[in-house]
Amino acid sequence: MNNNNRIDLYIFLGLLAFTIPWIIKIQTQTQYSLKTDSIKVDSSLIKSIIRGKQLFRTESCYSCHKVDKRICFGPRLGKILDRRSKDFLVKFIKNEDSLVKAKHPDVIALKEEYKWANGLHNKKHLTNGQINDIINYLQLFD
Ligand code: HEC
């Protein structure tokens, strides 16, 4: 092998040393973007959360509640399912008086803590699905 040929070989090897990691990087990036493309977003949950956010305003829950902290009017409602069952929430929001009459211990404790009149929650016109939308929205917050 003469000197010129050897220099050509070094240049070729040098180019390989740069191009191989570059090709590998492109390969892995392509795989990565394919992976993110294939993540399925549960659009029905997102739609429910958006409806819940609107209901929280239009039903004026926001005037007494904050999702992230307690204010003087009412308790913080974020991650409400950590504290209450769906069944409880549907009954309470539609007709809290039925739970007051039944002397539900959690409702009695709330009434003692907040000292508001009864009958604040009387949303009989809301469907269970709409209350579920509000709950899905509330679950977003700590
Ligand atoms: C006029 C003020 C007011 C409005 C409007 C209001 N709330 Fe309340 N909410 C309270 C108070 C005060 C309490 C504490 C219990 C009580 O006194 O009834 C409470 C309690 C709750 C609880 C129980 C929280 C817990 O820790 O278990 C939930 C859930 C709730 N409200 C949801 C709602 C939703 C949903 C709406 C809108 C549809 C709403 N509230 C509208 C004042 C209000």
Backbone and ligand atoms as CSV (ligand in chain L), in Angstrom:
chain,resi,resn,atom,element,x,y,z
A,1,MET,N,N,0.853,-1.189,0.000
A,1,MET,CA,C,0.000,0.000,0.000
A,1,MET,C,C,0.897,1.250,0.000
A,2,ASN,N,N,0.735,2.127,-1.024
A,2,ASN,CA,C,1.568,3.322,-1.006
A,2,ASN,C,C,0.945,4.390,-0.081
A,3,ASN,N,N,1.711,5.473,0.120
A,3,ASN,CA,C,1.292,6.503,1.079
A,3,ASN,C,C,-0.072,7.113,0.759
A,4,ASN,N,N,-0.292,7.373,-0.570
A,4,ASN,CA,C,-1.567,7.984,-0.964
A,4,ASN,C,C,-2.754,7.106,-0.603
A,5,ASN,N,N,-2.595,5.818,-0.885
A,5,ASN,CA,C,-3.682,4.885,-0.563
A,5,ASN,C,C,-3.962,4.862,0.930
A,6,ARG,N,N,-2.879,4.929,1.749
A,6,ARG,CA,C,-3.032,4.874,3.196
A,6,ARG,C,C,-3.806,6.113,3.686
A,7,ILE,N,N,-3.441,7.287,3.107
A,7,ILE,CA,C,-4.141,8.518,3.508
A,7,ILE,C,C,-5.623,8.410,3.160
A,8,ASP,N,N,-5.922,7.867,1.935
A,8,ASP,CA,C,-7.338,7.668,1.562
A,8,ASP,C,C,-8.049,6.783,2.570
A,9,LEU,N,N,-7.356,5.734,2.996
A,9,LEU,CA,C,-7.981,4.814,3.965
A,9,LEU,C,C,-8.266,5.532,5.284
A,10,TYR,N,N,-7.307,6.346,5.751
A,10,TYR,CA,C,-7.520,7.084,7.001
A,10,TYR,C,C,-8.706,8.033,6.875
A,11,ILE,N,N,-8.779,8.728,5.726
A,11,ILE,CA,C,-9.911,9.664,5.526
A,11,ILE,C,C,-11.223,8.889,5.550
A,12,PHE,N,N,-11.230,7.740,4.871
A,12,PHE,CA,C,-12.447,6.922,4.824
A,12,PHE,C,C,-12.853,6.471,6.228
A,13,LEU,N,N,-11.833,5.998,7.016
A,13,LEU,CA,C,-12.142,5.547,8.378
A,13,LEU,C,C,-12.623,6.720,9.252
A,14,GLY,N,N,-11.982,7.857,9.048
A,14,GLY,CA,C,-12.381,9.057,9.803
A,14,GLY,C,C,-13.828,9.423,9.514
A,15,LEU,N,N,-14.195,9.372,8.234
A,15,LEU,CA,C,-15.582,9.684,7.862
A,15,LEU,C,C,-16.560,8.700,8.491
A,16,LEU,N,N,-16.162,7.416,8.468
A,16,LEU,CA,C,-17.027,6.387,9.075
A,16,LEU,C,C,-17.257,6.685,10.548
A,17,ALA,N,N,-16.152,7.086,11.245
A,17,ALA,CA,C,-16.243,7.341,12.679
A,17,ALA,C,C,-17.259,8.444,12.974
A,18,PHE,N,N,-17.433,9.392,12.046
A,18,PHE,CA,C,-18.422,10.452,12.262
A,18,PHE,C,C,-19.816,10.040,11.815
A,19,THR,N,N,-19.847,9.331,10.691
A,19,THR,CA,C,-21.181,9.061,10.123
A,19,THR,C,C,-21.933,7.963,10.875
A,20,ILE,N,N,-21.206,6.965,11.405
A,20,ILE,CA,C,-21.926,5.863,12.073
A,20,ILE,C,C,-22.723,6.361,13.282
A,21,PRO,N,N,-22.102,7.121,14.232
A,21,PRO,CA,C,-22.925,7.622,15.353
A,21,PRO,C,C,-24.075,8.503,14.872
A,22,TRP,N,N,-23.838,9.254,13.778
A,22,TRP,CA,C,-24.871,10.141,13.250
A,22,TRP,C,C,-26.067,9.318,12.736
A,23,ILE,N,N,-25.737,8.227,12.007
A,23,ILE,CA,C,-26.816,7.362,11.487
A,23,ILE,C,C,-27.582,6.730,12.651
A,24,ILE,N,N,-26.847,6.275,13.671
A,24,ILE,CA,C,-27.502,5.643,14.824
A,24,ILE,C,C,-28.427,6.652,15.506
A,25,LYS,N,N,-27.955,7.895,15.633
A,25,LYS,CA,C,-28.764,8.924,16.292
A,25,LYS,C,C,-30.061,9.151,15.517
A,26,ILE,N,N,-29.943,9.253,14.211
A,26,ILE,CA,C,-31.149,9.468,13.394
A,26,ILE,C,C,-32.112,8.296,13.559
A,27,GLN,N,N,-31.531,7.085,13.568
A,27,GLN,CA,C,-32.369,5.891,13.743
A,27,GLN,C,C,-33.149,5.956,15.050
A,28,THR,N,N,-32.420,6.258,16.156
A,28,THR,CA,C,-33.102,6.228,17.454
A,28,THR,C,C,-34.115,7.357,17.547
A,29,GLN,N,N,-33.782,8.526,16.955
A,29,GLN,CA,C,-34.751,9.618,16.998
A,29,GLN,C,C,-36.010,9.256,16.229
A,30,THR,N,N,-35.817,8.571,15.099
A,30,THR,CA,C,-36.979,8.177,14.308
A,30,THR,C,C,-37.855,7.225,15.122
A,31,GLN,N,N,-37.183,6.268,15.788
A,31,GLN,CA,C,-37.962,5.326,16.604
A,31,GLN,C,C,-38.713,6.062,17.703
A,32,TYR,N,N,-38.005,7.050,18.309
A,32,TYR,CA,C,-38.616,7.800,19.406
A,32,TYR,C,C,-39.875,8.522,18.937
A,33,SER,N,N,-39.749,9.211,17.760
A,33,SER,CA,C,-40.919,9.968,17.329
A,33,SER,C,C,-42.055,9.025,16.922
A,34,LEU,N,N,-41.692,7.845,16.426
A,34,LEU,CA,C,-42.753,6.882,16.105
A,34,LEU,C,C,-43.471,6.455,17.377
A,35,LYS,N,N,-42.677,6.254,18.448
A,35,LYS,CA,C,-43.294,5.836,19.716
A,35,LYS,C,C,-44.291,6.886,20.200
A,36,THR,N,N,-43.884,8.178,20.189
A,36,THR,CA,C,-44.801,9.200,20.708
A,36,THR,C,C,-46.030,9.309,19.807
A,37,ASP,N,N,-45.829,9.084,18.494
A,37,ASP,CA,C,-46.993,9.158,17.597
A,37,ASP,C,C,-48.027,8.089,17.939
A,38,SER,N,N,-47.541,6.963,18.479
A,38,SER,CA,C,-48.488,5.870,18.680
A,38,SER,C,C,-49.172,5.928,20.050
A,39,ILE,N,N,-48.840,6.948,20.881
A,39,ILE,CA,C,-49.539,7.070,22.168
A,39,ILE,C,C,-50.991,7.452,21.888
A,40,LYS,N,N,-51.914,6.720,22.493
A,40,LYS,CA,C,-53.325,7.005,22.255
A,40,LYS,C,C,-53.850,7.940,23.349
A,41,VAL,N,N,-54.443,9.044,22.932
A,41,VAL,CA,C,-55.008,9.969,23.907
A,41,VAL,C,C,-56.482,9.625,24.061
A,42,ASP,N,N,-56.911,9.529,25.331
A,42,ASP,CA,C,-58.315,9.205,25.580
A,42,ASP,C,C,-59.133,10.484,25.407
A,43,SER,N,N,-59.605,10.702,24.174
A,43,SER,CA,C,-60.262,11.986,23.896
A,43,SER,C,C,-61.594,12.092,24.617
A,44,SER,N,N,-62.243,10.967,24.946
A,44,SER,CA,C,-63.528,11.084,25.643
A,44,SER,C,C,-63.315,11.644,27.050
A,45,LEU,N,N,-62.182,11.277,27.692
A,45,LEU,CA,C,-61.894,11.825,29.023
A,45,LEU,C,C,-61.611,13.328,28.926
A,46,ILE,N,N,-60.849,13.709,27.894
A,46,ILE,CA,C,-60.535,15.137,27.740
A,46,ILE,C,C,-61.817,15.941,27.514
A,47,LYS,N,N,-62.719,15.410,26.683
A,47,LYS,CA,C,-63.986,16.122,26.438
A,47,LYS,C,C,-64.793,16.243,27.727
A,48,SER,N,N,-64.785,15.159,28.519
A,48,SER,CA,C,-65.522,15.178,29.789
A,48,SER,C,C,-64.950,16.245,30.727
A,49,ILE,N,N,-63.605,16.337,30.776
A,49,ILE,CA,C,-62.957,17.335,31.642
A,49,ILE,C,C,-63.333,18.749,31.197
A,50,ILE,N,N,-63.376,18.971,29.875
A,50,ILE,CA,C,-63.728,20.306,29.368
A,50,ILE,C,C,-65.186,20.649,29.745
A,51,ARG,N,N,-66.079,19.654,29.599
A,51,ARG,CA,C,-67.483,19.897,30.000
A,51,ARG,C,C,-67.553,20.184,31.497
A,52,GLY,N,N,-66.773,19.426,32.283
A,52,GLY,CA,C,-66.770,19.600,33.739
A,52,GLY,C,C,-66.302,20.986,34.139
A,53,LYS,N,N,-65.294,21.475,33.441
A,53,LYS,CA,C,-64.778,22.813,33.745
A,53,LYS,C,C,-65.864,23.862,33.485
A,54,GLN,N,N,-66.594,23.686,32.350
A,54,GLN,CA,C,-67.668,24.644,32.032
A,54,GLN,C,C,-68.777,24.580,33.080
A,55,LEU,N,N,-69.154,23.339,33.468
A,55,LEU,CA,C,-70.230,23.191,34.458
A,55,LEU,C,C,-69.834,23.828,35.790
A,56,PHE,N,N,-68.561,23.690,36.146
A,56,PHE,CA,C,-68.088,24.246,37.410
A,56,PHE,C,C,-68.324,25.762,37.437
A,57,ARG,N,N,-68.264,26.388,36.264
A,57,ARG,CA,C,-68.547,27.831,36.160
A,57,ARG,C,C,-70.052,28.082,36.080
A,58,THR,N,N,-70.690,27.430,35.092
A,58,THR,CA,C,-72.100,27.769,34.827
A,58,THR,C,C,-73.001,27.402,36.007
A,59,GLU,N,N,-72.620,26.381,36.782
A,59,GLU,CA,C,-73.425,26.001,37.953
A,59,GLU,C,C,-72.969,26.773,39.197
A,60,SER,N,N,-72.124,27.736,39.019
A,60,SER,CA,C,-71.537,28.632,40.024
A,60,SER,C,C,-70.874,27.949,41.221
A,61,CYS,N,N,-70.364,26.770,41.019
A,61,CYS,CA,C,-69.572,26.111,42.074
A,61,CYS,C,C,-68.365,26.980,42.423
A,62,TYR,N,N,-67.817,27.638,41.392
A,62,TYR,CA,C,-66.567,28.390,41.598
A,62,TYR,C,C,-66.737,29.562,42.551
A,63,SER,N,N,-67.997,30.013,42.747
A,63,SER,CA,C,-68.159,31.181,43.616
A,63,SER,C,C,-67.921,30.818,45.085
A,64,CYS,N,N,-68.062,29.556,45.448
A,64,CYS,CA,C,-67.799,29.153,46.838
A,64,CYS,C,C,-66.615,28.205,46.967
A,65,HIS,N,N,-66.162,27.634,45.872
A,65,HIS,CA,C,-65.095,26.624,45.954
A,65,HIS,C,C,-63.909,27.008,45.087
A,66,LYS,N,N,-62.738,26.624,45.574
A,66,LYS,CA,C,-61.556,26.647,44.718
A,66,LYS,C,C,-61.095,25.200,44.591
A,67,VAL,N,N,-60.469,24.918,43.446
A,67,VAL,CA,C,-60.050,23.526,43.259
A,67,VAL,C,C,-58.773,23.223,44.029
A,68,ASP,N,N,-57.949,24.250,44.286
A,68,ASP,CA,C,-56.628,23.973,44.854
A,68,ASP,C,C,-56.460,24.408,46.304
A,69,LYS,N,N,-57.403,25.162,46.853
A,69,LYS,CA,C,-57.249,25.514,48.270
A,69,LYS,C,C,-58.606,25.804,48.911
A,70,ARG,N,N,-58.608,25.724,50.219
A,70,ARG,CA,C,-59.833,26.031,50.941
A,70,ARG,C,C,-60.022,27.543,50.975
A,71,ILE,N,N,-61.252,28.002,50.690
A,71,ILE,CA,C,-61.528,29.420,50.901
A,71,ILE,C,C,-62.614,29.491,51.961
A,72,CYS,N,N,-62.942,30.705,52.405
A,72,CYS,CA,C,-63.833,30.793,53.562
A,72,CYS,C,C,-65.199,30.167,53.294
A,73,PHE,N,N,-65.653,30.168,52.038
A,73,PHE,CA,C,-67.003,29.667,51.781
A,73,PHE,C,C,-67.087,28.141,51.777
A,74,GLY,N,N,-66.178,27.502,51.088
A,74,GLY,CA,C,-66.326,26.046,50.966
A,74,GLY,C,C,-65.001,25.339,50.859
A,75,PRO,N,N,-65.043,24.003,51.015
A,75,PRO,CA,C,-63.795,23.223,50.997
A,75,PRO,C,C,-63.119,23.184,49.627
A,76,ARG,N,N,-61.834,22.934,49.660
A,76,ARG,CA,C,-61.050,22.680,48.439
A,76,ARG,C,C,-61.586,21.401,47.783
A,77,LEU,N,N,-61.710,21.423,46.471
A,77,LEU,CA,C,-62.346,20.255,45.844
A,77,LEU,C,C,-61.396,19.416,44.981
A,78,GLY,N,N,-60.113,19.808,44.887
A,78,GLY,CA,C,-59.179,19.028,44.077
A,78,GLY,C,C,-59.066,17.588,44.576
A,79,LYS,N,N,-58.857,16.650,43.640
A,79,LYS,CA,C,-58.719,15.215,43.951
A,79,LYS,C,C,-59.800,14.748,44.935
A,80,ILE,N,N,-61.027,15.146,44.656
A,80,ILE,CA,C,-62.126,14.866,45.582
A,80,ILE,C,C,-62.351,13.356,45.776
A,81,LEU,N,N,-62.000,12.566,44.737
A,81,LEU,CA,C,-62.231,11.113,44.858
A,81,LEU,C,C,-61.313,10.455,45.890
A,82,ASP,N,N,-60.252,11.168,46.308
A,82,ASP,CA,C,-59.419,10.614,47.382
A,82,ASP,C,C,-60.174,10.610,48.705
A,83,ARG,N,N,-61.175,11.486,48.804
A,83,ARG,CA,C,-61.899,11.618,50.078
A,83,ARG,C,C,-63.300,11.047,50.035
A,84,ARG,N,N,-63.966,11.167,48.881
A,84,ARG,CA,C,-65.387,10.796,48.785
A,84,ARG,C,C,-65.623,9.860,47.616
A,85,SER,N,N,-66.652,9.023,47.758
A,85,SER,CA,C,-66.980,8.118,46.653
A,85,SER,C,C,-67.832,8.862,45.623
A,86,LYS,N,N,-67.893,8.309,44.406
A,86,LYS,CA,C,-68.735,8.914,43.363
A,86,LYS,C,C,-70.197,8.920,43.802
A,87,ASP,N,N,-70.598,7.819,44.422
A,87,ASP,CA,C,-71.975,7.690,44.871
A,87,ASP,C,C,-72.330,8.823,45.846
A,88,PHE,N,N,-71.425,9.053,46.799
A,88,PHE,CA,C,-71.632,10.137,47.776
A,88,PHE,C,C,-71.753,11.478,47.050
A,89,LEU,N,N,-70.845,11.734,46.105
A,89,LEU,CA,C,-70.812,13.039,45.428
A,89,LEU,C,C,-72.082,13.286,44.616
A,90,VAL,N,N,-72.552,12.236,43.927
A,90,VAL,CA,C,-73.782,12.398,43.138
A,90,VAL,C,C,-74.933,12.767,44.078
A,91,LYS,N,N,-75.067,12.035,45.190
A,91,LYS,CA,C,-76.159,12.318,46.135
A,91,LYS,C,C,-76.017,13.710,46.735
A,92,PHE,N,N,-74.785,14.043,47.139
A,92,PHE,CA,C,-74.555,15.321,47.827
A,92,PHE,C,C,-74.838,16.502,46.906
A,93,ILE,N,N,-74.337,16.447,45.671
A,93,ILE,CA,C,-74.481,17.591,44.762
A,93,ILE,C,C,-75.937,17.739,44.296
A,94,LYS,N,N,-76.617,16.570,44.095
A,94,LYS,CA,C,-78.010,16.657,43.632
A,94,LYS,C,C,-78.953,17.089,44.743
A,95,ASN,N,N,-78.701,16.603,45.949
A,95,ASN,CA,C,-79.652,16.887,47.025
A,95,ASN,C,C,-78.998,16.610,48.374
A,96,GLU,N,N,-78.234,17.582,48.855
A,96,GLU,CA,C,-77.507,17.337,50.109
A,96,GLU,C,C,-78.459,17.110,51.276
A,97,ASP,N,N,-79.677,17.690,51.190
A,97,ASP,CA,C,-80.604,17.547,52.312
A,97,ASP,C,C,-80.963,16.086,52.595
A,98,SER,N,N,-80.967,15.263,51.518
A,98,SER,CA,C,-81.288,13.845,51.747
A,98,SER,C,C,-80.220,13.220,52.653
A,99,LEU,N,N,-78.965,13.668,52.520
A,99,LEU,CA,C,-77.893,13.118,53.363
A,99,LEU,C,C,-77.926,13.744,54.760
A,100,VAL,N,N,-78.376,14.995,54.831
A,100,VAL,CA,C,-78.522,15.628,56.157
A,100,VAL,C,C,-79.594,14.867,56.942
A,101,LYS,N,N,-80.709,14.602,56.256
A,101,LYS,CA,C,-81.817,13.883,56.925
A,101,LYS,C,C,-81.371,12.496,57.355
A,102,ALA,N,N,-80.554,11.850,56.493
A,102,ALA,CA,C,-80.086,10.488,56.815
A,102,ALA,C,C,-78.946,10.522,57.845
A,103,LYS,N,N,-78.594,11.737,58.307
A,103,LYS,CA,C,-77.511,11.924,59.288
A,103,LYS,C,C,-76.203,11.243,58.851
A,104,HIS,N,N,-75.857,11.473,57.601
A,104,HIS,CA,C,-74.592,10.917,57.094
A,104,HIS,C,C,-73.436,11.552,57.872
A,105,PRO,N,N,-72.582,10.738,58.527
A,105,PRO,CA,C,-71.564,11.306,59.422
A,105,PRO,C,C,-70.622,12.305,58.738
A,106,ASP,N,N,-70.249,12.059,57.470
A,106,ASP,CA,C,-69.339,12.990,56.775
A,106,ASP,C,C,-70.022,14.342,56.526
A,107,VAL,N,N,-71.325,14.293,56.233
A,107,VAL,CA,C,-72.049,15.537,55.959
A,107,VAL,C,C,-72.246,16.308,57.261
A,108,ILE,N,N,-72.547,15.600,58.343
A,108,ILE,CA,C,-72.687,16.275,59.643
A,108,ILE,C,C,-71.375,16.965,60.005
A,109,ALA,N,N,-70.243,16.266,59.772
A,109,ALA,CA,C,-68.929,16.856,60.075
A,109,ALA,C,C,-68.683,18.105,59.224
A,110,LEU,N,N,-69.054,18.047,57.943
A,110,LEU,CA,C,-68.876,19.212,57.058
A,110,LEU,C,C,-69.725,20.389,57.539
A,111,LYS,N,N,-70.971,20.079,57.905
A,111,LYS,CA,C,-71.886,21.150,58.350
A,111,LYS,C,C,-71.353,21.816,59.611
A,112,GLU,N,N,-70.792,20.999,60.516
A,112,GLU,CA,C,-70.250,21.576,61.752
A,112,GLU,C,C,-69.034,22.445,61.450
A,113,GLU,N,N,-68.220,21.980,60.484
A,113,GLU,CA,C,-67.000,22.723,60.184
A,113,GLU,C,C,-67.307,24.061,59.483
A,114,TYR,N,N,-68.238,24.051,58.535
A,114,TYR,CA,C,-68.439,25.255,57.712
A,114,TYR,C,C,-69.579,26.155,58.196
A,115,LYS,N,N,-70.474,25.575,58.994
A,115,LYS,CA,C,-71.549,26.358,59.624
A,115,LYS,C,C,-72.372,27.193,58.634
A,116,TRP,N,N,-72.622,26.605,57.469
A,116,TRP,CA,C,-73.513,27.254,56.517
A,116,TRP,C,C,-74.910,26.654,56.689
A,117,ALA,N,N,-75.894,27.337,56.085
A,117,ALA,CA,C,-77.241,26.762,56.107
A,117,ALA,C,C,-77.271,25.494,55.254
A,118,ASN,N,N,-78.315,24.694,55.449
A,118,ASN,CA,C,-78.466,23.512,54.601
A,118,ASN,C,C,-79.008,23.927,53.229
A,119,GLY,N,N,-79.016,22.961,52.322
A,119,GLY,CA,C,-79.646,23.197,51.015
A,119,GLY,C,C,-78.793,23.957,50.009
A,120,LEU,N,N,-77.482,24.071,50.271
A,120,LEU,CA,C,-76.608,24.760,49.302
A,120,LEU,C,C,-76.494,23.968,48.006
A,121,HIS,N,N,-76.508,22.667,48.140
A,121,HIS,CA,C,-76.326,21.797,46.974
A,121,HIS,C,C,-77.650,21.120,46.663
A,122,ASN,N,N,-78.232,21.590,45.590
A,122,ASN,CA,C,-79.577,21.126,45.270
A,122,ASN,C,C,-79.724,21.076,43.756
A,123,LYS,N,N,-78.750,20.439,43.105
A,123,LYS,CA,C,-78.667,20.486,41.641
A,123,LYS,C,C,-79.343,19.257,41.027
A,124,LYS,N,N,-80.662,19.173,41.235
A,124,LYS,CA,C,-81.378,17.978,40.765
A,124,LYS,C,C,-81.409,17.889,39.241
A,125,HIS,N,N,-81.238,19.035,38.587
A,125,HIS,CA,C,-81.297,19.030,37.113
A,125,HIS,C,C,-80.042,18.422,36.474
A,126,LEU,N,N,-78.953,18.287,37.262
A,126,LEU,CA,C,-77.728,17.714,36.672
A,126,LEU,C,C,-77.874,16.199,36.533
A,127,THR,N,N,-77.409,15.665,35.394
A,127,THR,CA,C,-77.422,14.210,35.223
A,127,THR,C,C,-76.189,13.616,35.911
A,128,ASN,N,N,-76.236,12.299,36.147
A,128,ASN,CA,C,-75.055,11.643,36.743
A,128,ASN,C,C,-73.827,11.842,35.856
A,129,GLY,N,N,-74.067,11.850,34.528
A,129,GLY,CA,C,-72.961,12.059,33.586
A,129,GLY,C,C,-72.338,13.440,33.764
A,130,GLN,N,N,-73.173,14.443,33.979
A,130,GLN,CA,C,-72.646,15.808,34.164
A,130,GLN,C,C,-71.858,15.915,35.473
A,131,ILE,N,N,-72.355,15.248,36.505
A,131,ILE,CA,C,-71.614,15.272,37.786
A,131,ILE,C,C,-70.288,14.535,37.613
A,132,ASN,N,N,-70.331,13.464,36.836
A,132,ASN,CA,C,-69.086,12.747,36.527
A,132,ASN,C,C,-68.094,13.663,35.789
A,133,ASP,N,N,-68.602,14.507,34.898
A,133,ASP,CA,C,-67.733,15.465,34.195
A,133,ASP,C,C,-67.073,16.412,35.201
A,134,ILE,N,N,-67.859,16.911,36.145
A,134,ILE,CA,C,-67.299,17.830,37.162
A,134,ILE,C,C,-66.221,17.096,37.970
A,135,ILE,N,N,-66.508,15.845,38.344
A,135,ILE,CA,C,-65.536,15.073,39.141
A,135,ILE,C,C,-64.238,14.869,38.339
A,136,ASN,N,N,-64.378,14.525,37.051
A,136,ASN,CA,C,-63.174,14.334,36.220
A,136,ASN,C,C,-62.343,15.606,36.171
A,137,TYR,N,N,-63.012,16.746,36.116
A,137,TYR,CA,C,-62.296,18.032,36.120
A,137,TYR,C,C,-61.588,18.226,37.464
A,138,LEU,N,N,-62.302,17.943,38.558
A,138,LEU,CA,C,-61.716,18.166,39.895
A,138,LEU,C,C,-60.518,17.249,40.146
A,139,GLN,N,N,-60.544,16.064,39.529
A,139,GLN,CA,C,-59.446,15.107,39.744
A,139,GLN,C,C,-58.100,15.613,39.204
A,140,LEU,N,N,-58.151,16.657,38.359
A,140,LEU,CA,C,-56.904,17.193,37.799
A,140,LEU,C,C,-56.064,17.925,38.837
A,141,PHE,N,N,-56.705,18.349,39.931
A,141,PHE,CA,C,-56.010,19.260,40.862
A,141,PHE,C,C,-55.673,18.561,42.163
A,142,ASP,N,N,-54.556,18.968,42.755
A,142,ASP,CA,C,-54.154,18.378,44.049
A,142,ASP,C,C,-54.919,19.043,45.188
L,1,HEC,C1,C,-73.072,29.055,48.221
L,1,HEC,C2,C,-71.783,28.403,48.298
L,1,HEC,C3,C,-71.584,27.083,47.575
L,1,HEC,C4,C,-71.872,26.776,46.260
L,1,HEC,C5,C,-72.484,27.660,45.174
L,1,HEC,C6,C,-71.439,25.397,46.071
L,1,HEC,N1,N,-70.914,24.907,47.232
L,1,HEC,FE1,FE,-70.150,23.057,47.521
L,1,HEC,N2,N,-69.902,23.433,49.501
L,1,HEC,C7,C,-70.139,24.639,50.112
L,1,HEC,C8,C,-69.937,24.508,51.547
L,1,HEC,C9,C,-70.087,25.611,52.588
L,1,HEC,C10,C,-69.574,23.168,51.773
L,1,HEC,C11,C,-69.308,22.491,53.118
L,1,HEC,C12,C,-70.498,21.630,53.484
L,1,HEC,C13,C,-71.751,22.418,53.647
L,1,HEC,O1,O,-71.818,23.305,54.482
L,1,HEC,O2,O,-72.703,22.112,52.894
L,1,HEC,C14,C,-69.541,22.515,50.459
L,1,HEC,C15,C,-69.221,21.196,50.247
L,1,HEC,C16,C,-69.081,20.619,49.009
L,1,HEC,C17,C,-68.581,19.283,48.761
L,1,HEC,C18,C,-68.092,18.297,49.808
L,1,HEC,C19,C,-66.620,18.496,49.986
L,1,HEC,C20,C,-65.966,17.497,50.874
L,1,HEC,O3,O,-64.909,17.810,51.409
L,1,HEC,O4,O,-66.489,16.404,51.008
L,1,HEC,C21,C,-68.601,19.090,47.415
L,1,HEC,C22,C,-68.158,17.845,46.664
L,1,HEC,C23,C,-69.125,20.288,46.824
L,1,HEC,N3,N,-69.402,21.199,47.796
L,1,HEC,C24,C,-69.298,20.454,45.453
L,1,HEC,C25,C,-69.936,21.548,44.898
L,1,HEC,C26,C,-70.252,21.648,43.495
L,1,HEC,C27,C,-69.899,20.607,42.434
L,1,HEC,C28,C,-70.905,22.825,43.321
L,1,HEC,C29,C,-71.520,23.361,42.048
L,1,HEC,C30,C,-72.493,22.492,41.432
L,1,HEC,C31,C,-70.974,23.478,44.629
L,1,HEC,N4,N,-70.368,22.673,45.555
L,1,HEC,C32,C,-71.540,24.717,44.872
L,1,HEC,C33,C,-70.532,25.810,49.496
L,1,HEC,C34,C,-70.978,25.893,48.178
